[in-house]
Amino acid sequence: MDGSNEAINEEDKGSSICEVLQILGAKWAFLVLEELMNGPLRFNQLQRNVSIVKTQSLTNTVRHLENNGLVMRQVFPTVPVTVEYSLTEKGKDFQAALREMEKWVQKWGDSPNPRLSRS
């Protein structure tokens, strides 16, 4: 086997990771997805649940996730209008990856950087 196949595979991996980061790259996307894993939420409840996120940032994040097919926005004709957000099938499918990231953080999140620690 020559090195050309290996280079292509590495390039594919890099572009796949870039694609994931582009879809989920919104600063607060992981928090929003995690909240919506528990079920649909109205905007104000979502905002209360992720209170560290400013309103405009949350709006931008939800729009970004909606535009990328992970979140569905449903408008109810009430007075005032009620808007509810939920995960699409694509968004629900991300749950396994999110759980794996949580496992990784539990294992390594508090570990000091070996390069920075002094013996």
N, CA, C and O atoms as a printed pandas DataFrame, in Angstrom:
     atom_number atom_name residue_name chain_id  residue_number  x_coord  y_coord  z_coord
0              1         N          MET        A               1    0.848   -1.184    0.000
1              2        CA          MET        A               1    0.000    0.000    0.000
2              3         C          MET        A               1    0.888    1.239    0.000
3              4         O          MET        A               1    1.798    1.344    0.822
4              5         N          ASP        A               2    0.641    2.163   -0.894
5              6        CA          ASP        A               2    1.433    3.388   -0.893
6              7         C          ASP        A               2    0.821    4.415    0.048
7              8         O          ASP        A               2   -0.289    4.220    0.544
8              9         N          GLY        A               3    1.525    5.488    0.291
9             10        CA          GLY        A               3    1.088    6.501    1.251
10            11         C          GLY        A               3   -0.060    7.359    0.760
11            12         O          GLY        A               3   -0.631    8.114    1.547
12            13         N          SER        A               4   -0.426    7.269   -0.537
13            14        CA          SER        A               4   -1.469    8.149   -1.073
14            15         C          SER        A               4   -2.832    7.849   -0.470
15            16         O          SER        A               4   -3.574    8.783   -0.163
16            17         N          ASN        A               5   -3.191    6.575   -0.287
17            18        CA          ASN        A               5   -4.466    6.229    0.338
18            19         C          ASN        A               5   -4.542    6.735    1.765
19            20         O          ASN        A               5   -5.581    7.220    2.213
20            21         N          GLU        A               6   -3.433    6.617    2.470
21            22        CA          GLU        A               6   -3.387    7.081    3.850
22            23         C          GLU        A               6   -3.607    8.588    3.915
23            24         O          GLU        A               6   -4.319    9.079    4.792
24            25         N          ALA        A               7   -2.999    9.317    2.993
25            26        CA          ALA        A               7   -3.162   10.770    2.956
26            27         C          ALA        A               7   -4.606   11.152    2.654
27            28         O          ALA        A               7   -5.130   12.107    3.227
28            29         N          ILE        A               8   -5.247   10.413    1.762
29            30        CA          ILE        A               8   -6.644   10.692    1.434
30            31         C          ILE        A               8   -7.524   10.435    2.644
31            32         O          ILE        A               8   -8.404   11.237    2.956
32            33         N          ASN        A               9   -7.291    9.318    3.330
33            34        CA          ASN        A               9   -8.086    9.014    4.513
34            35         C          ASN        A               9   -7.926   10.084    5.579
35            36         O          ASN        A               9   -8.914   10.482    6.196
36            37         N          GLU        A              10   -6.718   10.558    5.810
37            38        CA          GLU        A              10   -6.488   11.618    6.786
38            39         C          GLU        A              10   -7.194   12.897    6.357
39            40         O          GLU        A              10   -7.740   13.618    7.193
40            41         N          GLU        A              11   -7.183   13.182    5.059
41            42        CA          GLU        A              11   -7.859   14.377    4.551
42            43         C          GLU        A              11   -9.364   14.263    4.748
43            44         O          GLU        A              11  -10.018   15.233    5.130
44            45         N          ASP        A              12   -9.927   13.056    4.482
45            46        CA          ASP        A              12  -11.356   12.831    4.690
46            47         C          ASP        A              12  -11.724   13.021    6.150
47            48         O          ASP        A              12  -12.741   13.642    6.460
48            49         N          LYS        A              13  -10.899   12.488    7.054
49            50        CA          LYS        A              13  -11.158   12.637    8.487
50            51         C          LYS        A              13  -11.177   14.104    8.868
51            52         O          LYS        A              13  -12.059   14.555    9.599
52            53         N          GLY        A              14  -10.200   14.846    8.370
53            54        CA          GLY        A              14  -10.123   16.265    8.685
54            55         C          GLY        A              14  -11.334   17.021    8.184
55            56         O          GLY        A              14  -11.859   17.884    8.886
56            57         N          SER        A              15  -11.789   16.708    6.971
57            58        CA          SER        A              15  -12.951   17.416    6.434
58            59         C          SER        A              15  -14.220   17.005    7.175
59            60         O          SER        A              15  -15.127   17.821    7.341
60            61         N          SER        A              16  -14.299   15.733    7.630
61            62        CA          SER        A              16  -15.458   15.291    8.401
62            63         C          SER        A              16  -15.532   16.024    9.729
63            64         O          SER        A              16  -16.600   16.477   10.138
64            65         N          ILE        A              17  -14.396   16.138   10.397
65            66        CA          ILE        A              17  -14.356   16.855   11.671
66            67         C          ILE        A              17  -14.719   18.315   11.458
67            68         O          ILE        A              17  -15.463   18.895   12.250
68            69         N          CYS        A              18  -14.205   18.907   10.403
69            70        CA          CYS        A              18  -14.533   20.304   10.105
70            71         C          CYS        A              18  -16.026   20.473    9.852
71            72         O          CYS        A              18  -16.623   21.464   10.272
72            73         N          GLU        A              19  -16.629   19.504    9.164
73            74        CA          GLU        A              19  -18.062   19.565    8.896
74            75         C          GLU        A              19  -18.862   19.507   10.196
75            76         O          GLU        A              19  -19.817   20.263   10.377
76            77         N          VAL        A              20  -18.469   18.605   11.102
77            78        CA          VAL        A              20  -19.147   18.500   12.401
78            79         C          VAL        A              20  -18.994   19.803   13.163
79            80         O          VAL        A              20  -19.963   20.313   13.726
80            81         N          LEU        A              21  -17.784   20.344   13.187
81            82        CA          LEU        A              21  -17.557   21.593   13.915
82            83         C          LEU        A              21  -18.319   22.754   13.297
83            84         O          LEU        A              21  -18.762   23.656   14.009
84            85         N          GLN        A              22  -18.473   22.739   11.991
85            86        CA          GLN        A              22  -19.246   23.797   11.335
86            87         C          GLN        A              22  -20.718   23.711   11.739
87            88         O          GLN        A              22  -21.361   24.736   11.967
88            89         N          ILE        A              23  -21.247   22.504   11.826
89            90        CA          ILE        A              23  -22.648   22.316   12.213
90            91         C          ILE        A              23  -22.839   22.630   13.682
91            92         O          ILE        A              23  -23.794   23.309   14.059
92            93         N          LEU        A              24  -21.934   22.138   14.514
93            94        CA          LEU        A              24  -22.083   22.286   15.962
94            95         C          LEU        A              24  -21.218   23.406   16.529
95            96         O          LEU        A              24  -21.132   23.583   17.744
96            97         N          GLY        A              25  -20.585   24.149   15.646
97            98        CA          GLY        A              25  -19.607   25.137   16.082
98            99         C          GLY        A              25  -20.152   26.336   16.821
99           100         O          GLY        A              25  -19.385   27.089   17.421
100          101         N          ALA        A              26  -21.450   26.532   16.792
101          102        CA          ALA        A              26  -22.014   27.636   17.551
102          103         C          ALA        A              26  -21.605   27.471   19.005
103          104         O          ALA        A              26  -21.685   26.375   19.559
104          105         N          LYS        A              27  -21.177   28.540   19.607
105          106        CA          LYS        A              27  -20.566   28.487   20.935
106          107         C          LYS        A              27  -21.394   27.710   21.956
107          108         O          LYS        A              27  -20.829   26.979   22.770
108          109         N          TRP        A              28  -22.689   27.847   21.931
109          110        CA          TRP        A              28  -23.545   27.254   22.951
110          111         C          TRP        A              28  -24.339   26.058   22.449
111          112         O          TRP        A              28  -25.265   25.609   23.124
112          113         N          ALA        A              29  -23.997   25.540   21.288
113          114        CA          ALA        A              29  -24.775   24.470   20.657
114          115         C          ALA        A              29  -24.896   23.233   21.539
115          116         O          ALA        A              29  -25.971   22.639   21.624
116          117         N          PHE        A              30  -23.813   22.841   22.192
117          118        CA          PHE        A              30  -23.855   21.632   23.009
118          119         C          PHE        A              30  -24.810   21.783   24.186
119          120         O          PHE        A              30  -25.525   20.844   24.534
120          121         N          LEU        A              31  -24.822   22.959   24.797
121          122        CA          LEU        A              31  -25.743   23.198   25.911
122          123         C          LEU        A              31  -27.191   23.123   25.456
123          124         O          LEU        A              31  -28.028   22.514   26.123
124          125         N          VAL        A              32  -27.483   23.738   24.330
125          126        CA          VAL        A              32  -28.852   23.739   23.803
126          127         C          VAL        A              32  -29.280   22.319   23.455
127          128         O          VAL        A              32  -30.386   21.903   23.800
128          129         N          LEU        A              33  -28.417   21.578   22.778
129          130        CA          LEU        A              33  -28.751   20.199   22.417
130          131         C          LEU        A              33  -28.981   19.354   23.656
131          132         O          LEU        A              33  -29.912   18.551   23.704
132          133         N          GLU        A              34  -28.136   19.536   24.651
133          134        CA          GLU        A              34  -28.292   18.765   25.881
134          135         C          GLU        A              34  -29.626   19.057   26.564
135          136         O          GLU        A              34  -30.282   18.138   27.054
136          137         N          GLU        A              35  -30.032   20.322   26.601
137          138        CA          GLU        A              35  -31.320   20.685   27.204
138          139         C          GLU        A              35  -32.487   20.082   26.431
139          140         O          GLU        A              35  -33.452   19.600   27.024
140          141         N          LEU        A              36  -32.393   20.113   25.106
141          142        CA          LEU        A              36  -33.493   19.617   24.282
142          143         C          LEU        A              36  -33.558   18.092   24.239
143          144         O          LEU        A              36  -34.544   17.529   23.764
144          145         N          MET        A              37  -32.516   17.418   24.732
145          146        CA          MET        A              37  -32.537   15.956   24.817
146          147         C          MET        A              37  -33.651   15.506   25.772
147          148         O          MET        A              37  -34.178   14.401   25.642
148          149         N          ASN        A              38  -34.000   16.365   26.726
149          150        CA          ASN        A              38  -35.031   16.038   27.713
150          151         C          ASN        A              38  -36.443   16.261   27.192
151          152         O          ASN        A              38  -37.415   15.907   27.859
152          153         N          GLY        A              39  -36.562   16.843   26.011
153          154        CA          GLY        A              39  -37.872   17.083   25.427
154          155         C          GLY        A              39  -38.013   18.518   24.953
155          156         O          GLY        A              39  -37.146   19.349   25.225
156          157         N          PRO        A              40  -39.099   18.818   24.244
157          158        CA          PRO        A              40  -39.325   20.158   23.698
158          159         C          PRO        A              40  -39.393   21.219   24.794
159          160         O          PRO        A              40  -39.869   20.969   25.902
160          161         N          LEU        A              41  -38.909   22.398   24.453
161          162        CA          LEU        A              41  -38.945   23.530   25.384
162          163         C          LEU        A              41  -39.347   24.804   24.656
163          164         O          LEU        A              41  -39.004   25.013   23.492
164          165         N          ARG        A              42  -40.072   25.636   25.357
165          166        CA          ARG        A              42  -40.331   26.982   24.854
166          167         C          ARG        A              42  -39.067   27.800   25.046
167          168         O          ARG        A              42  -38.219   27.475   25.877
168          169         N          PHE        A              43  -38.952   28.860   24.271
169          170        CA          PHE        A              43  -37.723   29.657   24.286
170          171         C          PHE        A              43  -37.389   30.157   25.683
171          172         O          PHE        A              43  -36.244   30.052   26.123
172          173         N          ASN        A              44  -38.377   30.701   26.383
173          174        CA          ASN        A              44  -38.101   31.261   27.707
174          175         C          ASN        A              44  -37.627   30.200   28.695
175          176         O          ASN        A              44  -36.757   30.471   29.523
176          177         N          GLN        A              45  -38.191   28.997   28.617
177          178        CA          GLN        A              45  -37.727   27.922   29.497
178          179         C          GLN        A              45  -36.313   27.502   29.126
179          180         O          GLN        A              45  -35.481   27.264   30.001
180          181         N          LEU        A              46  -36.045   27.412   27.838
181          182        CA          LEU        A              46  -34.700   27.083   27.379
182          183         C          LEU        A              46  -33.712   28.132   27.885
183          184         O          LEU        A              46  -32.614   27.802   28.334
184          185         N          GLN        A              47  -34.114   29.384   27.807
185          186        CA          GLN        A              47  -33.255   30.473   28.273
186          187         C          GLN        A              47  -32.998   30.363   29.779
187          188         O          GLN        A              47  -31.873   30.575   30.230
188          189         N          ARG        A              48  -34.019   30.038   30.547
189          190        CA          ARG        A              48  -33.821   29.858   31.995
190          191         C          ARG        A              48  -32.885   28.693   32.282
191          192         O          ARG        A              48  -32.057   28.763   33.191
192          193         N          ASN        A              49  -33.019   27.625   31.507
193          194        CA          ASN        A              49  -32.194   26.433   31.723
194          195         C          ASN        A              49  -30.724   26.658   31.389
195          196         O          ASN        A              49  -29.842   26.048   31.993
196          197         N          VAL        A              50  -30.471   27.526   30.439
197          198        CA          VAL        A              50  -29.087   27.845   30.064
198          199         C          VAL        A              50  -28.836   29.328   30.347
199          200         O          VAL        A              50  -28.462   30.095   29.460
200          201         N          SER        A              51  -29.047   29.697   31.576
201          202        CA          SER        A              51  -29.046   31.110   31.972
202          203         C          SER        A              51  -27.721   31.821   31.741
203          204         O          SER        A              51  -27.686   33.051   31.731
204          205         N          ILE        A              52  -26.628   31.084   31.554
205          206        CA          ILE        A              52  -25.350   31.748   31.296
206          207         C          ILE        A              52  -25.267   32.304   29.875
207          208         O          ILE        A              52  -24.356   33.066   29.554
208          209         N          VAL        A              53  -26.218   31.920   29.032
209          210        CA          VAL        A              53  -26.221   32.358   27.638
210          211         C          VAL        A              53  -27.115   33.591   27.487
211          212         O          VAL        A              53  -28.271   33.586   27.909
212          213         N          LYS        A              54  -26.573   34.627   26.893
213          214        CA          LYS        A              54  -27.362   35.838   26.654
214          215         C          LYS        A              54  -28.426   35.559   25.596
215          216         O          LYS        A              54  -28.264   34.682   24.748
216          217         N          THR        A              55  -29.510   36.316   25.662
217          218        CA          THR        A              55  -30.670   36.091   24.787
218          219         C          THR        A              55  -30.285   36.073   23.312
219          220         O          THR        A              55  -30.691   35.166   22.585
220          221         N          GLN        A              56  -29.516   37.048   22.861
221          222        CA          GLN        A              56  -29.163   37.113   21.438
222          223         C          GLN        A              56  -28.297   35.925   21.027
223          224         O          GLN        A              56  -28.465   35.378   19.937
224          225         N          SER        A              57  -27.377   35.530   21.895
225          226        CA          SER        A              57  -26.534   34.366   21.601
226          227         C          SER        A              57  -27.362   33.089   21.530
227          228         O          SER        A              57  -27.127   32.234   20.675
228          229         N          LEU        A              58  -28.328   32.965   22.428
229          230        CA          LEU        A              58  -29.200   31.798   22.403
230          231         C          LEU        A              58  -30.036   31.781   21.131
231          232         O          LEU        A              58  -30.189   30.736   20.497
232          233         N          THR        A              59  -30.571   32.923   20.763
233          234        CA          THR        A              59  -31.346   33.036   19.520
234          235         C          THR        A              59  -30.495   32.617   18.325
235          236         O          THR        A              59  -30.942   31.847   17.476
236          237         N          ASN        A              60  -29.271   33.127   18.264
237          238        CA          ASN        A              60  -28.372   32.783   17.153
238          239         C          ASN        A              60  -28.042   31.295   17.139
239          240         O          ASN        A              60  -27.992   30.677   16.076
240          241         N          THR        A              61  -27.820   30.726   18.310
241          242        CA          THR        A              61  -27.484   29.308   18.405
242          243         C          THR        A              61  -28.649   28.436   17.948
243          244         O          THR        A              61  -28.464   27.493   17.179
244          245         N          VAL        A              62  -29.851   28.759   18.428
245          246        CA          VAL        A              62  -31.031   27.974   18.048
246          247         C          VAL        A              62  -31.267   28.086   16.544
247          248         O          VAL        A              62  -31.597   27.091   15.899
248          249         N          ARG        A              63  -31.106   29.262   15.983
249          250        CA          ARG        A              63  -31.270   29.438   14.526
250          251         C          ARG        A              63  -30.232   28.622   13.771
251          252         O          ARG        A              63  -30.545   27.970   12.774
252          253         N          HIS        A              64  -28.990   28.665   14.255
253          254        CA          HIS        A              64  -27.910   27.911   13.617
254          255         C          HIS        A              64  -28.233   26.417   13.621
255          256         O          HIS        A              64  -28.084   25.744   12.602
256          257         N          LEU        A              65  -28.671   25.906   14.759
257          258        CA          LEU        A              65  -29.019   24.484   14.863
258          259         C          LEU        A              65  -30.233   24.144   14.010
259          260         O          LEU        A              65  -30.314   23.056   13.440
260          261         N          GLU        A              66  -31.173   25.074   13.926
261          262        CA          GLU        A              66  -32.350   24.864   13.080
262          263         C          GLU        A              66  -31.946   24.833   11.608
263          264         O          GLU        A              66  -32.403   23.972   10.855
264          265         N          ASN        A              67  -31.094   25.765   11.199
265          266        CA          ASN        A              67  -30.633   25.819    9.810
266          267         C          ASN        A              67  -29.840   24.581    9.408
267          268         O          ASN        A              67  -29.782   24.221    8.233
268          269         N          ASN        A              68  -29.227   23.933   10.404
269          270        CA          ASN        A              68  -28.448   22.725   10.127
270          271         C          ASN        A              68  -29.231   21.446   10.370
271          272         O          ASN        A              68  -28.671   20.351   10.317
272          273         N          GLY        A              69  -30.520   21.578   10.634
273          274        CA          GLY        A              69  -31.400   20.425   10.701
274          275         C          GLY        A              69  -31.384   19.647   12.000
275          276         O          GLY        A              69  -31.859   18.512   12.034
276          277         N          LEU        A              70  -30.848   20.222   13.083
277          278        CA          LEU        A              70  -30.804   19.515   14.361
278          279         C          LEU        A              70  -31.957   19.900   15.272
279          280         O          LEU        A              70  -32.359   19.121   16.136
280          281         N          VAL        A              71  -32.484   21.093   15.083
281          282        CA          VAL        A              71  -33.561   21.610   15.935
282          283         C          VAL        A              71  -34.737   22.022   15.058
283          284         O          VAL        A              71  -34.560   22.583   13.976
284          285         N          MET        A              72  -35.938   21.731   15.547
285          286        CA          MET        A              72  -37.158   22.132   14.858
286          287         C          MET        A              72  -37.846   23.217   15.684
287          288         O          MET        A              72  -37.948   23.112   16.907
288          289         N          ARG        A              73  -38.301   24.229   15.019
289          290        CA          ARG        A              73  -39.017   25.338   15.646
290          291         C          ARG        A              73  -40.486   25.221   15.273
291          292         O          ARG        A              73  -40.834   25.177   14.093
292          293         N          GLN        A              74  -41.339   25.171   16.280
293          294        CA          GLN        A              74  -42.769   25.063   16.019
294          295         C          GLN        A              74  -43.465   26.270   16.641
295          296         O          GLN        A              74  -43.273   26.575   17.818
296          297         N          VAL        A              75  -44.267   26.943   15.842
297          298        CA          VAL        A              75  -44.993   28.133   16.288
298          299         C          VAL        A              75  -46.452   27.761   16.508
299          300         O          VAL        A              75  -47.092   27.166   15.642
300          301         N          PHE        A              76  -46.971   28.123   17.688
301          302        CA          PHE        A              76  -48.372   27.885   18.014
302          303         C          PHE        A              76  -49.126   29.202   17.952
303          304         O          PHE        A              76  -48.664   30.203   18.500
304          305         N          PRO        A              77  -50.291   29.218   17.287
305          306        CA          PRO        A              77  -51.053   30.469   17.116
306          307         C          PRO        A              77  -51.809   30.856   18.386
307          308         O          PRO        A              77  -53.039   30.813   18.427
308          309         N          THR        A              78  -51.071   31.228   19.403
309          310        CA          THR        A              78  -51.672   31.688   20.651
310          311         C          THR        A              78  -51.427   33.186   20.765
311          312         O          THR        A              78  -50.713   33.770   19.951
312          313         N          VAL        A              79  -52.011   33.789   21.758
313          314        CA          VAL        A              79  -51.765   35.211   22.023
314          315         C          VAL        A              79  -51.166   35.323   23.412
315          316         O          VAL        A              79  -51.850   35.028   24.392
316          317         N          PRO        A              80  -49.916   35.737   23.530
317          318        CA          PRO        A              80  -48.943   35.945   22.440
318          319         C          PRO        A              80  -48.522   34.615   21.824
319          320         O          PRO        A              80  -48.795   33.545   22.368
320          321         N          VAL        A              81  -47.860   34.707   20.692
321          322        CA          VAL        A              81  -47.425   33.524   19.957
322          323         C          VAL        A              81  -46.491   32.698   20.835
323          324         O          VAL        A              81  -45.612   33.239   21.506
324          325         N          THR        A              82  -46.689   31.396   20.821
325          326        CA          THR        A              82  -45.832   30.477   21.564
326          327         C          THR        A              82  -44.916   29.760   20.578
327          328         O          THR        A              82  -45.363   29.256   19.548
328          329         N          VAL        A              83  -43.631   29.724   20.909
329          330        CA          VAL        A              83  -42.652   29.030   20.067
330          331         C          VAL        A              83  -42.005   27.942   20.901
331          332         O          VAL        A              83  -41.567   28.173   22.028
332          333         N          GLU        A              84  -41.956   26.750   20.324
333          334        CA          GLU        A              84  -41.373   25.615   21.023
334          335         C          GLU        A              84  -40.273   25.009   20.158
335          336         O          GLU        A              84  -40.399   24.911   18.938
336          337         N          TYR        A              85  -39.197   24.607   20.817
337          338        CA          TYR        A              85  -38.067   24.007   20.118
338          339         C          TYR        A              85  -37.925   22.557   20.535
339          340         O          TYR        A              85  -38.106   22.216   21.704
340          341         N          SER        A              86  -37.601   21.710   19.579
341          342        CA          SER        A              86  -37.384   20.300   19.855
342          343         C          SER        A              86  -36.304   19.788   18.912
343          344         O          SER        A              86  -35.946   20.440   17.931
344          345         N          LEU        A              87  -35.800   18.616   19.231
345          346        CA          LEU        A              87  -34.780   18.015   18.381
346          347         C          LEU        A              87  -35.429   17.290   17.212
347          348         O          LEU        A              87  -36.478   16.662   17.355
348          349         N          THR        A              88  -34.797   17.387   16.071
349          350        CA          THR        A              88  -35.197   16.592   14.914
350          351         C          THR        A              88  -34.582   15.203   15.084
351          352         O          THR        A              88  -33.861   14.957   16.050
352          353         N          GLU        A              89  -34.860   14.318   14.169
353          354        CA          GLU        A              89  -34.243   12.985   14.213
354          355         C          GLU        A              89  -32.718   13.119   14.146
355          356         O          GLU        A              89  -31.993   12.400   14.833
356          357         N          LYS        A              90  -32.248   14.034   13.324
357          358        CA          LYS        A              90  -30.809   14.290   13.215
358          359         C          LYS        A              90  -30.246   14.771   14.548
359          360         O          LYS        A              90  -29.161   14.350   14.950
360          361         N          GLY        A              91  -30.964   15.636   15.224
361          362        CA          GLY        A              91  -30.530   16.131   16.524
362          363         C          GLY        A              91  -30.540   15.052   17.587
363          364         O          GLY        A              91  -29.635   14.982   18.418
364          365         N          LYS        A              92  -31.571   14.203   17.562
365          366        CA          LYS        A              92  -31.659   13.096   18.532
366          367         C          LYS        A              92  -30.526   12.107   18.321
367          368         O          LYS        A              92  -30.024   11.515   19.276
368          369         N          ASP        A              93  -30.132   11.932   17.086
369          370        CA          ASP        A              93  -29.074   10.990   16.758
370          371         C          ASP        A              93  -27.732   11.426   17.348
371          372         O          ASP        A              93  -26.825   10.610   17.508
372          373         N          PHE        A              94  -27.612   12.700   17.666
373          374        CA          PHE        A              94  -26.373   13.230   18.248
374          375         C          PHE        A              94  -26.220   12.843   19.715
375          376         O          PHE        A              94  -25.139   12.996   20.284
376          377         N          GLN        A              95  -27.284   12.345   20.330
377          378        CA          GLN        A              95  -27.275   12.026   21.758
378          379         C          GLN        A              95  -26.154   11.046   22.124
379          380         O          GLN        A              95  -25.507   11.220   23.156
380          381         N          ALA        A              96  -25.917   10.040   21.313
381          382        CA          ALA        A              96  -24.867    9.062   21.612
382          383         C          ALA        A              96  -23.496    9.733   21.632
383          384         O          ALA        A              96  -22.675    9.446   22.502
384          385         N          ALA        A              97  -23.251   10.614   20.687
385          386        CA          ALA        A              97  -21.969   11.324   20.650
386          387         C          ALA        A              97  -21.819   12.228   21.871
387          388         O          ALA        A              97  -20.730   12.339   22.435
388          389         N          LEU        A              98  -22.898   12.865   22.273
389          390        CA          LEU        A              98  -22.861   13.739   23.447
390          391         C          LEU        A              98  -22.558   12.927   24.705
391          392         O          LEU        A              98  -21.796   13.375   25.563
392          393         N          ARG        A              99  -23.138   11.757   24.819
393          394        CA          ARG        A              99  -22.864   10.892   25.980
394          395         C          ARG        A              99  -21.395   10.483   26.021
395          396         O          ARG        A              99  -20.786   10.442   27.090
396          397         N          GLU        A             100  -20.833   10.184   24.862
397          398        CA          GLU        A             100  -19.411    9.809   24.810
398          399         C          GLU        A             100  -18.527   10.978   25.222
399          400         O          GLU        A             100  -17.521   10.784   25.905
400          401         N          MET        A             101  -18.888   12.180   24.817
401          402        CA          MET        A             101  -18.117   13.360   25.230
402          403         C          MET        A             101  -18.223   13.569   26.732
403          404         O          MET        A             101  -17.242   13.945   27.375
404          405         N          GLU        A             102  -19.399   13.331   27.299
405          406        CA          GLU        A             102  -19.576   13.457   28.749
406          407         C          GLU        A             102  -18.712   12.441   29.484
407          408         O          GLU        A             102  -18.131   12.760   30.522
408          409         N          LYS        A             103  -18.621   11.218   28.958
409          410        CA          LYS        A             103  -17.756   10.192   29.563
410          411         C          LYS        A             103  -16.299   10.652   29.534
411          412         O          LYS        A             103  -15.565   10.489   30.510
412          413         N          TRP        A             104  -15.900   11.216   28.427
413          414        CA          TRP        A             104  -14.527   11.682   28.279
414          415         C          TRP        A             104  -14.227   12.786   29.300
415          416         O          TRP        A             104  -13.167   12.788   29.925
416          417         N          VAL        A             105  -15.157   13.711   29.460
417          418        CA          VAL        A             105  -14.967   14.799   30.425
418          419         C          VAL        A             105  -14.905   14.249   31.842
419          420         O          VAL        A             105  -14.092   14.701   32.649
420          421         N          GLN        A             106  -15.751   13.283   32.149
421          422        CA          GLN        A             106  -15.715   12.684   33.486
422          423         C          GLN        A             106  -14.362   12.027   33.753
423          424         O          GLN        A             106  -13.850   12.074   34.871
424          425         N          LYS        A             107  -13.799   11.426   32.734
425          426        CA          LYS        A             107  -12.517   10.753   32.905
426          427         C          LYS        A             107  -11.345   11.729   32.915
427          428         O          LYS        A             107  -10.425   11.582   33.720
428          429         N          TRP        A             108  -11.369   12.714   32.038
429          430        CA          TRP        A             108  -10.206   13.560   31.821
430          431         C          TRP        A             108  -10.398   15.035   32.136
431          432         O          TRP        A             108   -9.424   15.788   32.156
432          433         N          GLY        A             109  -11.626   15.464   32.380
433          434        CA          GLY        A             109  -11.903   16.889   32.531
434          435         C          GLY        A             109  -11.125   17.604   33.605
435          436         O          GLY        A             109  -10.749   18.761   33.418
436          437         N          ASP        A             110  -10.868   16.948   34.735
437          438        CA          ASP        A             110  -10.150   17.587   35.828
438          439         C          ASP        A             110   -8.673   17.210   35.855
439          440         O          ASP        A             110   -7.932   17.625   36.747
440          441         N          SER        A             111   -8.260   16.428   34.879
441          442        CA          SER        A             111   -6.864   16.001   34.861
442          443         C          SER        A             111   -5.960   17.172   34.496
443          444         O          SER        A             111   -6.239   17.905   33.547
444          445         N          PRO        A             112   -4.881   17.346   35.247
445          446        CA          PRO        A             112   -3.954   18.423   34.894
446          447         C          PRO        A             112   -3.232   18.088   33.595
447          448         O          PRO        A             112   -3.076   16.922   33.232
448          449         N          ASN        A             113   -2.809   19.108   32.925
449          450        CA          ASN        A             113   -2.043   18.946   31.698
450          451         C          ASN        A             113   -0.667   18.410   32.078
451          452         O          ASN        A             113    0.059   19.062   32.828
452          453         N          PRO        A             114   -0.291   17.214   31.565
453          454        CA          PRO        A             114    0.996   16.635   31.958
454          455         C          PRO        A             114    2.179   17.525   31.589
455          456         O          PRO        A             114    3.226   17.457   32.232
456          457         N          ARG        A             115    2.027   18.343   30.580
457          458        CA          ARG        A             115    3.121   19.232   30.183
458          459         C          ARG        A             115    3.297   20.372   31.191
459          460         O          ARG        A             115    4.386   20.925   31.346
460          461         N          LEU        A             116    2.193   20.707   31.872
461          462        CA          LEU        A             116    2.260   21.833   32.795
462          463         C          LEU        A             116    2.596   21.411   34.218
463          464         O          LEU        A             116    3.079   22.223   35.007
464          465         N          SER        A             117    2.345   20.144   34.555
465          466        CA          SER        A             117    2.614   19.716   35.927
466          467         C          SER        A             117    4.094   19.482   36.117
467          468         O          SER        A             117    4.789   19.017   35.213
468          469         N          ARG        A             118    4.566   19.808   37.299
469          470        CA          ARG        A             118    5.989   19.637   37.618
470          471         C          ARG        A             118    6.126   18.520   38.639
471          472         O          ARG        A             118    5.367   18.443   39.605
472          473         N          SER        A             119    7.101   17.660   38.410
473          474        CA          SER        A             119    7.325   16.546   39.330
474          475         C          SER        A             119    8.276   16.931   40.428
475          476         O          SER        A             119    8.580   16.113   41.296
